[in-house]
Amino acid sequence: MPDKNVIPPMTNPMGKGWTQPKPCDIELDDTHALMNKSDFDRLPVYSWSYPSGVYPGKMWAAKVDTGFQLRWFGNDENGRCQINSRSVLIA
């Protein structure tokens, strides 16, 4: 079963043009994603839609009532892509 608090590496060739911070620079727990401001600023914002191209490791930010969420495509236990999210905390 995949670790729900790990953002997988983005290895799909379609991700070459996608700008995002390195997953290793983001600390995750069950509810929050801790990152610095410059990493947050590198995330594309998709608040009312999802980015095209679904593959593991792709990250984006979404504005929600309480602030922002980090969202990313990860794999479920069957290897299918799923959307994961955590509330963003800026360090």
Secondary structure, 3 states (H helix, E strand, C coil): CCCCCCCCCCCCHHHHHCCCCCHHHCEECCCEEEECHHHHHCCCECCCCCCCCCCCCCEEEEEECCEEEEEEEEECCCCCEEEEEEEEEEC
